[in-house]
Amino acid sequence: MRLTMNLLVALMLIGTFTLKAQEGNLIPELESILSKAETYERYKVIKIEELVSFKRALNDSLTLNQSELSTLQTQAGLLQEKIDLLNEKLSIAEASLQESEATNEEIAFLGLGVKKRAYHTIIWSLIAFLATFLIVLYARVKHACAVVKRVKEAYTRILEEYRSQRFAATEKQMKLKRELQTALNQIEVLREVEQSI
């Protein structure tokens, strides 16, 4: 009866720790013990020394697994702390990134914080206005230059006409003076002739 209890306890332990026992290679050892055991009617007779040896191996395997489990739990705790620290750093970096993006989204223009799109709209509107102003100014200057050129040409023609008319008037005046002088000379000669007669 005691042997049956030991066997049941051993089987319960085996059932409970089957997965852990596979890692420690305890199943082949148990199979070896069961194969060496003698059969008595429906029961297996297992030597106590082999069962005690198996129990020690099982305890060693459990102790090793528990130490590995505690080591893994410690490592998991450390990894969780690192994850928490990294999450905190990530949240700080995300906040910094959002702040940086908000700062990059604005431009100081005339002492005011203006969004980039509004700034670009203002600048391109200003450029379009200046380009239009320059085109209109160029057209007006060109028109004014054409008017000045026409006025100069007209002035030159008028000046030439004035000079030619002045020259003609001077010649006419000289011709008239000569004719007048000739007439005066003839009158003088006629008076002398009259006086001498």
ABEGO torsion letter per residue (X at the ends): XAAAAAAAAAAAAAAAAAAAAAAAGAAAAAAAAAAABBBBEABBBBBAAAAAAAAAAAAAAAAAAAAAAAAAAAAAAAAAAAAAAAAAAAAAAAAAAAAAAAAAABBBBGGBBBBAAAAAAAAAAAAAAAAAAAAAAAAAAAAAAAAAAAAAAAAAAAAAAAAAAAAAAAAAAAAAAAAAAAAAAAAAAAAAAAAAX
